[in-house]
Amino acid sequence: MVDYYGLKVFEKKVIGVSAVSIGSLGGIRSALQLQQLILAIYAIPVPQMLLIPQVQNKFDENGTLIDDSFSKNVNLFIRDFLWFAEAIYLKRKAEQPHSSVKVV
């Protein structure tokens, strides 16, 4: 995907990392590797990752969250992602006040 689109598409874009596992670590190793890749393509990883250990106990077969206590983690991840995305958007917009370039 990175090779197809090129680095410019990802530059200064906020990317959140989520990983799942049936084990107890929730895909932490793959999530850390993804954060490194995000930095390598000049994007901005959200520091808070959404790791989902023992996914079979968190969601049913339809993808519905069945572990109510885990909804706190999901909400924190989404809140942090939206905060970062808005902050970066506003910063990019402020850097181009007189430009006709559309900030996406």
Residue pairs with C-beta under 8 A, 6 or more apart in sequence:
2 10
2 37
2 41
7 41
7 42
10 38
10 41
10 42
10 43
11 41
11 42
11 43
12 42
12 43
12 44
12 88
12 92
13 43
13 44
13 88
14 43
14 44
14 45
14 46
14 81
14 84
14 85
14 88
15 38
15 43
15 44
15 45
15 46
16 45
16 46
16 48
16 49
16 50
16 77
16 80
16 81
17 31
17 34
17 35
17 38
17 45
17 46
17 49
17 50
18 31
18 49
18 50
18 51
18 52
18 77
19 26
19 27
19 28
19 30
19 31
19 34
19 49
19 50
19 51
19 52
20 26
20 27
20 51
20 52
20 55
21 27
21 51
21 52
21 53
21 54
21 55
22 54
22 55
22 56
23 53
23 54
24 53
24 54
25 51
25 53
26 51
26 52
26 53
26 54
27 51
27 52
27 53
28 49
28 51
31 49
31 51
34 45
35 45
35 49
38 44
38 45
39 45
44 84
44 88
46 77
46 80
46 81
46 84
47 80
48 76
48 77
48 80
48 81
49 77
50 73
50 74
50 77
52 58
52 59
52 70
57 66
57 67
58 65
58 66
58 67
58 70
59 65
59 66
59 67
60 66
65 71
65 74
89 103
92 103
93 103
96 103
